Amino acid sequence: MAGQPRVAVLGSLNMDISVSVSRLPRPGETILGDGAVIAPGGKGANQAVAAARLGAEVRMAGCIGDDEFGGLITAALRAERVGPQWVRTVPGLATGIALITVDATGENMITVAPGANGQCGPQEAAAVISAPADMLVISAEIPATAIAEVLTAARQQGLPCLLNLAPVSDGAAQLLAAGVDWLVVNESEASALLGRDVAGLAEAGRAAADLRGLTGGADHQAPRRAAGQAPQYAVVTAGSHGAALAGPDGAETVSGFSVRSVDSVGAGDAFVAALAVAVAAGAGPADALRLACAAGATATTTRGTQAALPRSAGIRAATGMEWPLPG
Protein backbone atom coordinates (compact mmCIF):
# COMPACT_ATOMS: atom_id res chain seq x y z
CA MET A 1 0.00 0.00 0.00
CA ALA A 2 1.04 3.64 -0.50
CA GLY A 3 2.32 6.00 2.19
CA GLN A 4 0.20 7.86 4.72
CA PRO A 5 -3.15 8.62 3.05
CA ARG A 6 -4.83 12.01 3.44
CA VAL A 7 -8.48 11.91 4.48
CA ALA A 8 -10.86 14.87 4.79
CA VAL A 9 -14.10 14.43 6.74
CA LEU A 10 -17.27 16.50 6.55
CA GLY A 11 -19.88 15.55 9.11
CA SER A 12 -21.40 15.86 12.54
CA LEU A 13 -19.81 16.48 15.91
CA ASN A 14 -21.89 15.48 18.93
CA MET A 15 -21.59 14.79 22.60
CA ASP A 16 -22.80 11.27 23.32
CA ILE A 17 -24.76 10.42 26.45
CA SER A 18 -24.80 6.62 26.73
CA VAL A 19 -26.64 4.32 29.14
CA SER A 20 -26.31 0.51 29.33
CA VAL A 21 -29.50 -1.45 30.07
CA SER A 22 -30.42 -5.13 30.33
CA ARG A 23 -32.78 -4.77 27.37
CA LEU A 24 -34.05 -1.98 25.16
CA PRO A 25 -37.30 -0.36 26.39
CA ARG A 26 -40.61 -0.81 24.62
CA PRO A 27 -42.63 2.32 23.65
CA GLY A 28 -43.80 4.09 26.80
CA GLU A 29 -41.66 1.93 29.08
CA THR A 30 -39.04 3.14 31.57
CA ILE A 31 -36.01 0.95 32.24
CA LEU A 32 -33.28 1.65 34.78
CA GLY A 33 -29.72 1.39 33.50
CA ASP A 34 -26.16 1.86 34.61
CA GLY A 35 -24.62 5.28 35.11
CA ALA A 36 -24.50 7.52 32.07
CA VAL A 37 -21.26 7.95 30.15
CA ILE A 38 -20.72 11.35 28.49
CA ALA A 39 -18.09 11.41 25.74
CA PRO A 40 -17.39 13.00 22.32
CA GLY A 41 -19.10 11.44 19.30
CA GLY A 42 -21.05 12.21 16.14
CA LYS A 43 -20.62 10.21 12.94
CA GLY A 44 -18.26 12.72 11.36
CA ALA A 45 -16.01 13.05 14.41
CA ASN A 46 -16.07 9.30 15.02
CA GLN A 47 -15.01 8.58 11.44
CA ALA A 48 -12.26 11.21 11.63
CA VAL A 49 -10.85 9.76 14.86
CA ALA A 50 -11.07 6.20 13.53
CA ALA A 51 -9.27 7.17 10.32
CA ALA A 52 -6.49 8.86 12.30
CA ARG A 53 -6.05 5.82 14.55
CA LEU A 54 -5.73 3.66 11.44
CA GLY A 55 -2.85 5.67 10.05
CA ALA A 56 -4.36 8.48 7.97
CA GLU A 57 -3.60 12.19 8.07
CA VAL A 58 -7.04 13.61 8.85
CA ARG A 59 -8.77 16.97 8.75
CA MET A 60 -12.32 17.51 9.97
CA ALA A 61 -14.99 20.04 8.94
CA GLY A 62 -18.27 20.66 10.76
CA CYS A 63 -20.01 22.80 13.37
CA ILE A 64 -20.16 22.90 17.16
CA GLY A 65 -21.94 25.18 19.62
CA ASP A 66 -20.32 27.81 21.81
CA ASP A 67 -20.63 25.65 24.92
CA GLU A 68 -18.53 23.37 27.09
CA PHE A 69 -19.36 20.32 24.99
CA GLY A 70 -17.97 21.98 21.87
CA GLY A 71 -14.67 22.66 23.59
CA LEU A 72 -14.41 19.08 24.80
CA ILE A 73 -15.03 17.76 21.29
CA THR A 74 -12.31 19.85 19.64
CA ALA A 75 -9.89 18.95 22.43
CA ALA A 76 -10.59 15.27 21.77
CA LEU A 77 -9.92 15.75 18.05
CA ARG A 78 -6.58 17.40 18.74
CA ALA A 79 -5.64 14.59 21.13
CA GLU A 80 -6.20 12.13 18.27
CA ARG A 81 -4.15 14.27 15.84
CA VAL A 82 -7.23 15.21 13.81
CA GLY A 83 -6.89 18.72 12.40
CA PRO A 84 -9.90 20.72 13.68
CA GLN A 85 -9.13 23.96 11.84
CA TRP A 86 -12.29 23.57 9.73
CA VAL A 87 -14.56 23.04 12.76
CA ARG A 88 -16.66 26.20 13.18
CA THR A 89 -18.17 27.39 16.46
CA VAL A 90 -21.72 28.71 15.95
CA PRO A 91 -22.65 31.42 18.49
CA GLY A 92 -25.94 31.00 20.33
CA LEU A 93 -26.42 27.31 19.50
CA ALA A 94 -25.82 24.16 21.49
CA THR A 95 -23.47 21.42 20.35
CA GLY A 96 -25.28 18.37 18.96
CA ILE A 97 -26.23 15.65 21.43
CA ALA A 98 -26.80 11.92 20.89
CA LEU A 99 -28.81 9.92 23.42
CA ILE A 100 -27.68 6.28 23.23
CA THR A 101 -29.16 3.21 24.91
CA VAL A 102 -27.25 -0.08 24.66
CA ASP A 103 -28.61 -3.49 25.77
CA ALA A 104 -26.78 -6.54 27.10
CA THR A 105 -26.29 -8.00 23.61
CA GLY A 106 -24.69 -4.82 22.24
CA GLU A 107 -27.75 -3.66 20.28
CA ASN A 108 -28.55 0.04 20.53
CA MET A 109 -31.10 2.82 20.06
CA ILE A 110 -29.91 6.33 19.22
CA THR A 111 -31.70 9.69 19.19
CA VAL A 112 -29.83 12.76 17.94
CA ALA A 113 -30.50 16.45 18.61
CA PRO A 114 -28.44 18.07 15.80
CA GLY A 115 -27.91 21.47 17.41
CA ALA A 116 -25.10 23.34 15.65
CA ASN A 117 -24.70 20.53 13.10
CA GLY A 118 -27.75 22.00 11.38
CA GLN A 119 -25.68 25.06 10.44
CA CYS A 120 -23.11 23.10 8.45
CA GLY A 121 -23.15 24.65 4.98
CA PRO A 122 -21.17 26.44 2.25
CA GLN A 123 -18.34 27.50 4.55
CA GLU A 124 -17.64 23.92 5.61
CA ALA A 125 -18.16 22.58 2.07
CA ALA A 126 -15.59 25.02 0.72
CA ALA A 127 -13.12 24.27 3.52
CA VAL A 128 -13.19 20.50 3.15
CA ILE A 129 -12.24 20.61 -0.55
CA SER A 130 -9.68 23.41 -0.14
CA ALA A 131 -6.73 21.10 0.54
CA PRO A 132 -5.49 18.02 -1.31
CA ALA A 133 -6.94 14.71 -0.09
CA ASP A 134 -6.89 11.09 -1.19
CA MET A 135 -10.45 10.55 0.05
CA LEU A 136 -13.30 12.78 1.17
CA VAL A 137 -15.64 11.14 3.70
CA ILE A 138 -19.13 12.61 4.17
CA SER A 139 -21.68 11.51 6.77
CA ALA A 140 -25.33 12.49 6.60
CA GLU A 141 -26.03 13.93 10.06
CA ILE A 142 -25.71 17.37 8.45
CA PRO A 143 -28.04 19.27 6.07
CA ALA A 144 -28.55 17.63 2.66
CA THR A 145 -27.81 20.98 1.00
CA ALA A 146 -24.27 20.92 2.39
CA ILE A 147 -23.78 17.34 1.21
CA ALA A 148 -25.02 18.17 -2.30
CA GLU A 149 -22.80 21.23 -2.50
CA VAL A 150 -19.62 19.42 -1.52
CA LEU A 151 -20.38 16.42 -3.76
CA THR A 152 -20.81 18.72 -6.75
CA ALA A 153 -17.60 20.62 -5.98
CA ALA A 154 -15.68 17.40 -5.39
CA ARG A 155 -16.84 16.01 -8.74
CA GLN A 156 -15.63 19.15 -10.48
CA GLN A 157 -12.22 18.80 -8.82
CA GLY A 158 -11.96 15.04 -9.28
CA LEU A 159 -11.77 14.43 -5.53
CA PRO A 160 -12.71 10.83 -4.59
CA CYS A 161 -15.72 10.69 -2.26
CA LEU A 162 -17.21 8.19 0.16
CA LEU A 163 -20.76 9.03 1.26
CA ASN A 164 -22.11 7.32 4.38
CA LEU A 165 -25.81 7.99 3.86
CA ALA A 166 -26.81 7.60 7.49
CA PRO A 167 -29.48 8.57 8.16
CA VAL A 168 -31.37 8.57 4.86
CA SER A 169 -33.04 11.96 4.45
CA ASP A 170 -35.79 13.09 2.08
CA GLY A 171 -34.38 13.43 -1.40
CA ALA A 172 -31.42 11.22 -0.57
CA ALA A 173 -31.53 9.49 -3.95
CA GLN A 174 -31.01 12.84 -5.66
CA LEU A 175 -27.78 13.35 -3.73
CA LEU A 176 -26.28 10.36 -5.51
CA ALA A 177 -26.76 12.05 -8.89
CA ALA A 178 -23.95 14.46 -7.95
CA GLY A 179 -21.49 11.59 -8.37
CA VAL A 180 -20.26 9.34 -5.55
CA ASP A 181 -17.33 6.96 -5.81
CA TRP A 182 -18.33 4.96 -2.74
CA LEU A 183 -21.79 4.74 -1.12
CA VAL A 184 -21.99 3.00 2.26
CA VAL A 185 -25.29 2.19 4.00
CA ASN A 186 -26.55 -0.41 6.46
CA GLU A 187 -29.55 -2.71 6.02
CA SER A 188 -32.16 -0.23 7.27
CA GLU A 189 -30.73 2.59 5.16
CA ALA A 190 -30.64 0.36 2.08
CA SER A 191 -34.29 -0.54 2.81
CA ALA A 192 -35.21 3.15 2.90
CA LEU A 193 -33.44 3.86 -0.39
CA LEU A 194 -34.81 0.84 -2.25
CA GLY A 195 -38.31 0.72 -0.74
CA ARG A 196 -38.05 -2.91 0.35
CA ASP A 197 -36.79 -4.89 3.32
CA VAL A 198 -33.08 -5.66 3.33
CA ALA A 199 -31.93 -8.19 5.93
CA GLY A 200 -29.00 -10.57 5.96
CA LEU A 201 -25.84 -10.86 3.90
CA ALA A 202 -27.42 -12.36 0.78
CA GLU A 203 -30.01 -9.62 0.55
CA ALA A 204 -27.32 -7.03 1.29
CA GLY A 205 -25.51 -8.25 -1.82
CA ARG A 206 -28.62 -7.87 -3.96
CA ALA A 207 -29.25 -4.43 -2.46
CA ALA A 208 -25.71 -3.27 -3.21
CA ALA A 209 -26.15 -4.24 -6.85
CA ASP A 210 -29.48 -2.43 -7.04
CA LEU A 211 -28.08 0.70 -5.38
CA ARG A 212 -25.62 1.09 -8.24
CA GLY A 213 -28.58 1.64 -10.55
CA LEU A 214 -30.56 3.88 -8.22
CA THR A 215 -30.23 6.97 -10.41
CA GLY A 216 -31.51 5.15 -13.47
CA GLY A 217 -28.47 3.08 -14.38
CA ALA A 218 -24.82 3.80 -14.90
CA ASP A 219 -22.84 3.38 -18.08
CA HIS A 220 -19.69 1.63 -16.90
CA GLN A 221 -17.83 2.93 -19.95
CA ALA A 222 -18.79 6.54 -19.25
CA PRO A 223 -16.24 8.94 -17.71
CA ARG A 224 -15.92 8.39 -13.97
CA ARG A 225 -18.03 10.71 -11.80
CA ALA A 226 -20.10 11.98 -14.70
CA ALA A 227 -23.17 13.96 -13.61
CA GLY A 228 -26.12 11.66 -12.98
CA GLN A 229 -23.98 8.53 -12.67
CA ALA A 230 -24.88 5.99 -10.01
CA PRO A 231 -22.31 5.20 -7.30
CA GLN A 232 -19.23 3.49 -8.68
CA TYR A 233 -19.15 1.23 -5.63
CA ALA A 234 -22.09 0.50 -3.34
CA VAL A 235 -21.56 -1.19 0.02
CA VAL A 236 -24.29 -2.53 2.31
CA THR A 237 -23.30 -3.58 5.82
CA ALA A 238 -25.24 -6.37 7.52
CA GLY A 239 -24.11 -6.04 11.14
CA SER A 240 -22.49 -9.16 12.56
CA HIS A 241 -23.24 -11.04 9.32
CA GLY A 242 -20.68 -9.01 7.35
CA ALA A 243 -20.93 -6.69 4.35
CA ALA A 244 -21.50 -6.77 0.59
CA LEU A 245 -20.04 -4.70 -2.22
CA ALA A 246 -21.07 -4.14 -5.82
CA GLY A 247 -18.82 -2.36 -8.31
CA PRO A 248 -17.93 -2.14 -11.98
CA ASP A 249 -15.79 -5.26 -11.72
CA GLY A 250 -18.39 -7.41 -9.96
CA ALA A 251 -19.60 -8.22 -6.47
CA GLU A 252 -17.95 -9.22 -3.21
CA THR A 253 -19.29 -10.39 0.14
CA VAL A 254 -17.38 -10.76 3.40
CA SER A 255 -18.81 -12.76 6.28
CA GLY A 256 -18.69 -11.23 9.72
CA PHE A 257 -15.77 -11.90 12.05
CA SER A 258 -16.47 -13.93 15.17
CA VAL A 259 -15.78 -11.64 18.11
CA ARG A 260 -17.18 -11.13 21.61
CA SER A 261 -19.47 -8.16 20.95
CA VAL A 262 -20.44 -5.96 23.90
CA ASP A 263 -21.46 -2.68 22.24
CA SER A 264 -22.24 -2.05 18.56
CA VAL A 265 -22.29 1.76 18.84
CA GLY A 266 -19.58 3.18 16.59
CA ALA A 267 -19.00 -0.06 14.67
CA GLY A 268 -20.43 1.47 11.50
CA ASP A 269 -18.17 4.50 11.85
CA ALA A 270 -15.12 2.25 12.29
CA PHE A 271 -16.16 0.36 9.15
CA VAL A 272 -16.56 3.56 7.10
CA ALA A 273 -13.24 4.99 8.27
CA ALA A 274 -11.34 1.77 7.64
CA LEU A 275 -12.83 1.44 4.16
CA ALA A 276 -11.90 5.02 3.32
CA VAL A 277 -8.35 4.73 4.65
CA ALA A 278 -7.72 1.39 2.94
CA VAL A 279 -8.99 2.63 -0.44
CA ALA A 280 -7.08 5.91 -0.09
CA ALA A 281 -3.90 3.96 0.65
CA GLY A 282 -4.29 1.84 -2.47
CA ALA A 283 -6.09 -1.33 -1.38
CA GLY A 284 -8.34 -3.02 -3.93
CA PRO A 285 -12.11 -3.06 -3.29
CA ALA A 286 -12.24 -6.65 -2.00
CA ASP A 287 -9.29 -6.20 0.37
CA ALA A 288 -10.65 -2.85 1.57
CA LEU A 289 -14.04 -4.43 2.32
CA ARG A 290 -12.43 -7.22 4.33
CA LEU A 291 -10.32 -4.77 6.32
CA ALA A 292 -13.36 -2.59 6.98
CA CYS A 293 -15.32 -5.58 8.29
CA ALA A 294 -12.44 -6.43 10.62
CA ALA A 295 -12.32 -2.86 11.96
CA GLY A 296 -16.08 -2.73 12.46
CA ALA A 297 -16.11 -6.06 14.31
CA THR A 298 -13.22 -4.96 16.53
CA ALA A 299 -15.11 -1.82 17.55
CA THR A 300 -17.90 -3.96 19.03
CA THR A 301 -15.54 -5.63 21.52
CA THR A 302 -15.19 -2.49 23.68
CA ARG A 303 -17.86 -0.33 25.26
CA GLY A 304 -18.21 3.29 24.22
CA THR A 305 -18.04 5.07 20.89
CA GLN A 306 -14.74 6.85 20.26
CA ALA A 307 -13.17 4.85 23.08
CA ALA A 308 -13.91 1.67 21.10
CA LEU A 309 -12.60 2.83 17.72
CA PRO A 310 -9.74 0.44 16.96
CA ARG A 311 -6.07 0.75 16.23
CA SER A 312 -4.09 -1.75 14.17
CA ALA A 313 -3.05 -3.84 17.19
CA GLY A 314 -6.66 -4.13 18.33
CA ILE A 315 -7.79 -5.35 14.92
CA ARG A 316 -5.09 -8.00 14.90
CA ALA A 317 -5.94 -9.16 18.43
CA ALA A 318 -9.69 -9.36 17.81
CA THR A 319 -9.82 -10.73 14.27
CA GLY A 320 -6.36 -11.92 13.26
CA MET A 321 -6.33 -9.42 10.37
CA GLU A 322 -3.17 -7.38 9.86
CA TRP A 323 -3.93 -3.71 9.27
CA PRO A 324 -1.50 -2.67 6.53
CA LEU A 325 -0.68 0.81 7.89
CA PRO A 326 0.95 1.88 11.15
CA GLY A 327 -1.60 3.22 13.59
Secondary structure, DSSP 8 states (H G I E B T S, - for coil): --SS-EEEEE---EEEEEEE-SS---TT-----S--EEEEE-HHHHHHHHHHHTT-EEEEEEEEESSHHHHHHHHHHHHTTEEEEEEEEETT---EEEEEEE-TTS-EEEEEE-GGGGG--HHHHHHHTSS--SEEEEESSS-HHHHHHHHHHHHHHT--EEEE--S--TTHHHHHTT--SEEEEEHHHHHHHHTS---SHHHHHHHHHHHTTTTS---TTS-TT-TT---SEEEEE-GGGEEEEEETTEEEEEE------S--TTHHHHHHHHHHHHHHTT--HHHHHHHHHHHHHHHTTSSSSGGG---HHHHHHHH----SS--
